[in-house]
Amino acid sequence: MHFVNAKGLLTGTRGHCGMNIYRGCTHGCIYCDSRSRCYQFTHPFEDIEVKQNAPALLEKALRSKRQKCMIGTGSMSDPYMHCEATLGLTRRCLEIILNNGFGAAIQTKSDRILRDIDLLDEINRSAKCVVQMTLTTYDDALCSVLEPNVCNTKRRIEVLAQLQERGIPTVVWLMPILPYINDTEENITAILKECVRVGVKGVIDFGMGLTLRDGDREYYYAALDRHFPGLKARYIRQYGKAYELPSPNAKALQSAFNRICAASGMLSTPEECFAFIHAFPEKHVQMSMFDM
């Protein structure tokens, strides 16, 4: 872990903004796209870059914004990885979001988010808070191989249930689905049934498969060699160096996904889910206009 003073924090449009307080991750997920070379990491991925001035940058940015909106975090690095337990930068940024009347949209795999459930509740009552949780693999043993340094799917479902009890809306990222590993109808159905049970608002799916870029591909293939001998050669024969690796079972999996989401009323397209996540409550938009 090393500390830097960042020049800026927020990115995005007027309607919604994003921030990454950390760069890198210690969760160890074997498929992590953030390892890709295109993101130009100049340090080892597990050597977390901490933007120590993130709260000050966020405070300054939000005070200067003329219109309230949703502030997202977690798109590149999980805001609740291990170092957050001691550093508390995510919590401080949530306090700033609350104090300035903005909304929060958080993406994580970690149950450490429950430490801040009081703040999430307050943000949701005063504006809006959406928690996005990634779920890929229902089987605990397999989950511990694919996502070794973070809580398993069943624990994440417990987190979703606790958020629902507070009335905090949730969205699930059902991805990636890894060919020949977790791409079974049994896995997809088990996860979706739990989403229905705990009242998830929507589920994001990008086609029942995996994407690999340079950097990410090498890391993933090394993990296949360790845990699934012979599977790398099968991938290379079938996909070559393709960016998109759809599951051979994609059609059946998509059919099951569509059927369960339609029957339960969950949002089921990326467009629907993102529209919900990014929408700031109209009453607060009107109030902020009067404050201009």
N, C-alpha and C positions, 0 to 999 in steps of 0.2 A: 504494500500500500504506500502510495506517495501523494503528496498534497500539492495543488497548484492554485494560483489565483487566475480564474477564467476572466476573459474580457467581456463575455456575454453569456446569457443563460437561455432566454426564451427564443424560440423559433416558431414560425407558423404565420397564419393569417389573422385578420381582425376577428374572425368568428371563433377561432380556437387556437391555443398556443401549446407548445410542448417544451419540456425541459428534461435534461439528463444530468442529475447531480453527480453521478459516478460514471466512469468509463471502464469497461471490463466487467468481469463477473466471476464469482467463486462457486456457482451452483454446479458447474461441470457438466451441463447437458451435452450429450455427444453430438447433437445436430445443430448447435447454436450458430445461426446466421451472422451474429455480430462478430464472429471471428474472421469473417471474410476480409480479404485484403483491400477491398474497395473502401473500407472504413478507415484505412490508413492508421492503424495503431502503431505507435512508435515505442511501445513498451509491452512486455509480456501481458497476455490477456488477464491472467490471475493477479497481476500486480495492479491493484485497483487505483485508478486515478481519481482522487477526491477533489472536487471543486469546493475548496474550503470556504470560499466567499459566496457560495450559491445563495444563502439566505439574504445577504446584503444586495446582491444583484436582483433577486426576485422582488424584494421590497421596493427597490428603485423603479423597476420595470412596471410593477402593478400600480404604483402611485402615479405614474405618468400616463397610464392607459385611460382613454376617455370612455371606453365602453367595456362593461363586464363581460367575461366569457369563461369557458372551461379551460383549465390549465391541466394539461396531461403530463404524465411522467411514466417511464418504464418501457418505452418503445425500443431502446437500445441496451439499457442496463437495468436490471431489477433494482428498484429503489429500496427493497427490503432484503438485500443480500447480507452476509454475515457482519460486515463492518458497520452497518446501520445500527446494530444493537448497541454499540458503544458510542458511535459518533452522533447519531440522532439528527442528522441533517434533513432527512425527509420529514421528520416530525416538525422541525423548525419551519420548514417551507410550508407545510400544511397550516401551521398557525398563522403564517403571513397571508396565505390564501384566505383563510377564515376572516382574519381581521380586516382585510381589504374588500370583502364581499364577493369574491370570485368563486367559481365552482372547481371541483377537482375530478379528474379521470385518471385512475391509477391502474397500471398493469403489473401483475406480479405472479410468482408461483409460491410465495412464502407465507407461512402462517404468522410471521413476525408482524404482519399488518394488523393483527388483532391488538397489538400494543396500543395502536392509535385509533381504535374503534370509537373512542369518545370524541375525538376530533372529527373523524369521518361523519359521525352522527350529527355533530354541530354544523358542519359544512352542508350536509344534506338538508338540514332543517332551515338553514339561512339562505341557501342557494340551491346547490345540487352536487351530489357526489355519486360517481359510478366506479365500482371496482371491477376490473377485468382480471379473470383468473385463467391461466393456461392449464388445460387438462388434455393429456395425450394417451395415457395408459392406465387402465383400471387395475390390472394385475400388479400387486405390490412388489413382487420379486422382479418382474420385468421393469417396472417403474424405477426401481433402485439402480438398475443398470443404465437406463437411458438418461435419468435425471438424478445422479448419485448424491448430490450434496444439498438437497432441498427436500421438504416434506413430501410425502407421497400423495397420490390423487385422493385417496379417501380422507386424508387430513384436510386437503384443500376443499373438499366438498363440505366438511364440517365448518370450515371458515365461511363458505358461501351461505350455509344455513344460519350462522350467527349474524352475518350481515343482513340477511333477510329478516331476521327477528327484530332488527333495528329499523327496518324499512329502507335500508340502503340498497339501491338497485345494483344488479350484477350482470355481467356479460362474460361468457366463456369463449376462449379461443380454443377450438378443437383442432389443434395442429401443432407440429406436423404429424402426418400419418405416414409411418415409415414402411416402404414396401417389404413384404415378407417378415415383418417384425410385429407391428401392432395394427396391421391393416386387416382386421377381422370384423365381421359383423357383430360378433359377440362383444368385442371391445367397444365399438362405437355405440351399440345399443345400451350397454351397461352404463357408460358415461352419460348418455343422453337421458336415460331414465332417472338418474340421480339429479341431473339438471332440472328435470320436470318436478321431481319431488321437493327440491329446495326452493323452487320458484325463481329460477334464473330468467332474466328478461329476454335474453337473446343469445345465440350461439354463432360465432364467426367461423366459417370454413372456407378455404380457398381451393377446393377441388380434390381432397383426399389424396394427398401425396406429400412430397418433400421437395425443397429447392436446395441446390448446392452451388456455391460459388468457389472460386479459387481461395484457398486458405481454410474455409469451412469444409470443403470436400476432403482435403487431406486429413484433417482432424477426425472427421466422421469415419473415413475408411480405416484409419488406425484403430478406432474403437471397434469397428466391425471385426478386424483381425483379432482383437483381444477377446471379444465376447461372442462372436458369431463366425467361427472359422469357415472360410469358403464363400461367405456371402458377398465379400467385396468383388470377387471375380464374377459373380452372377450379376451384380450391379453394372460392372464395366461392360459385360457382354450385352446387357439389355439397354443401358442408358448412355454408354460412352461418357462424354463430358457435358451432357445436357444440363441446363439450368433447372428445368422442371422434370421431376421424376414421379409421374403419377403411379399410384398403386394399380397393379393388374386387376384388383377388385374394386376399382373406383366407382364403376357404374352401380354395383350392388350396394356399396357403402353409401353412395349419394342417395340412392332410393330409400334406404332405411333412415338416413338423416332427414330427408324431406318429409317422409311419412310421420316420424315422431314429432318433428317440429310443428307440422301442420296440425296434428291432432291436439297438441298441447297449447298452441297459440304463441309459441316462442318466436321472436324475430329470428329469421334464418338466412338472410343474405347479408354480405358485408355492408352493402349500401344502407339497408335498414338499421343495422347495428351501429354503424358509424354516425348516421343521422341522429339516432337516439343519444349516443355518447356525447356528441359535440353540441347538441342543442342546449343553449342556456335558457332557463325558465323565462317566459315572456314577461312576467310581472317584474322580474329583476332587471330585465333589459329596459323596460319602461322607466323604472326608478332611476337607473343609471343615466338615462337620457336627461332627466330633470336635473341631475347633478352636474351636467356638463357645463 
